[in-house]
Amino acid sequence: MVLRAEHERYGAVAIKVRRADSKRDSLVMECELMRLASPVAPKPLYCSKDFIVMEYVDGHTLNRYVEMIRSCREAVTLVLKVIAVARWLDVIGISHKELSTPERHVIVTPNGRVKVVDYETAYRGFKCNVCKVVSWLILRKGLLRRFCNYAGGEGIVSYVRRYKDGDVEGYTDLLNTLTKLLR
């Protein structure tokens, strides 16, 4: 359960409270993963077994933000930002299980920053966060097809497969393909 509160020192904060019927016996590991994921996670301010007091992230869920897109430039910019955040998590070795359905776990702030929230099921290890967000944004939501008239999904899928197999050039090829759509 997450609540918004006002803190006399930090201003607006979010407080995650461990429910009495929770399967987890502590929020400490989640807090540690959030610290490691900084700056793409809300900054934890205080952690205990039962509470995490963290930076409050104001903005739109990814699902809502996608609904507001009106152009190819906006679609590609969003995809690039979300992929960059997912790449950061891959590089630091955090697998965020909820990114396979990121609609409520990715927040886009009013100034355009992307934050990933809810590290409850995250863990240390590489499971390709980039793969998850590309699958959702490009294949399932069809952002590039819808706004950029781009039907080359197979190329993007092959780049992501190469990246997942450890070929960093696959990631570079993915970025190059996306940035070409901005021209």
N, C-alpha and C positions, 0 to 999 in steps of 0.2 A: 504494500500500500504506500503510495507516494502522496505527500501533502505539500502544498505551498505555504510558506510562512514568512514572516518578517523577522529578521534578526537585527538587534540593535547595532551590531558591528558590521555585518556583511550585507544588510539590506534584504532583498528578496532571496530566499533559499528554498530548496526542495528538501524534504525530509522523507527518507524511505524508512518505513517501520516494518520490522519483521513480524509477521502475523503469528499468533499463538499456535495456529494449526499448520505452520509452514513445514515443508519437508527439510528445509535447511536449518541447521542448528546455529548458524552464525552468518552475519553479513560481512565479516572481515575480509574474506577472499574476494568478494565482489568489489569491495572498496579498494583493495590492492590492485586489482585489474584496472579499475578506473584511474588510479594514480598512474599506472604504467601507460595507459592509453591517452593520457594528456598530450596534446591539447584537444583531441577530438572527442573526449568524454567530458561530462560535467566534472568540474574540479571538486573532489571531496574535501570538505572543510573539517569534518569530525567523523570518526568511525568508531563503532563499538559492535558488540555481538548483536545488538537489537536495533541499532539506528545507523543511518548514514545521513549526515547533513552535508548537502552539496550545493554547488552553484545552481541557481535556477536558470534553466535554458528557456527563453521565450522564443516562440516562433511557430512555424507550421510543421505538422507532420509531413513526411515525404509524400504520402498519399494526397494530402490536401495541396501541397505545393505543385505536384504533377498536374492536378486539376486546373491550376492557375496558369500553366504554360500556354503561350500563344504563338510562339515562333520557333524556327529551327535553332536559332542562336540561343534562345533560352533553354531549349531541350538539351542541346549539346553541352552548354555551360553547366547545367545541373548534373548531367551524366559525368562530366569530367571531375566536378567537385566531389561527387559521391564516390567515384572510383578512387580518387586520390586519398580520401579518408579510409576506404577499405584497404588500400595498398599500405597505408601507415600501420593499420592493425596487423596486416600480414607480416610486415617487416619486423615489428616488435614481438611477433609470435603470439598474438591473441586471436583465437577463433571465437567469433561472436555468432552463436548458433542462430540467433533471431534475424540475422541479415538475409536469410533465405526468404523471409517475408518482412522486408524492412519498413513497410508502410507506417508503422507506429514507433519504430525504434530509431529512425533517423529524423532529426529535427533541422529545419533550415531557418536560421535566425533572420530577423529583418535586414541585417547588413549582409546577408548572403553566406554566412559561415554555416558549415555543416557539422553537426554533433551527433554522435551515436550514444544512445541512452540504454539503460537496462542491461547490465552486465551479469545478471543473476545466473544465466546458463552459459556464460562465456568461460573459456578455459585457455590455458597455455598450450599452444600447438598450432600447426599450420593446417588449416582446412579450406583455404582460399576464399577469403571474404570478397575479393574482387570478383570471383566467379559468381558468387551469390547475388551481388548487386547488379552485375551485368545481366544475369539471367532475368532478374525481376524488371529492371528498367528498360532493357532493350528487347528482350524476347517476350516476356509476359505482358508488359505495359505497352510495348511497341512504340516507344517515344520517337525513335529515329524514323521509323516507317511512317508514322502519322504526321510528324512535323517537318521532316527533312526529305520525305519521299525517298528514303534510303532502304533498299531491299537487300543489301549485302550482309545479312545476318550471319551467313555461313563463314564469311571471312573473319568477322568478329569472334565467332565461336571458336574458330581454329586458333586465333591469337590467344584467347583465354585458355584453351586446352594446353597450348605450349607453355604459357605462363604457369599454369597449375603443375605441369611436369618439371618445373624448375628453370625454364628458358626465359630469362628476364627480357630477352628481345621480343618475346610475345607481348609483354606489357608495353614496350616501346612501340611496336607495330599497332597495337590497339589505340594508344594515344595519338599516333600519327594519323590513323584512319579517322578518328573522331575530330581532330583539329582541322583536317581537310574539309570537313563539312561546314566549318565556320567561314570558309572563303566565299 
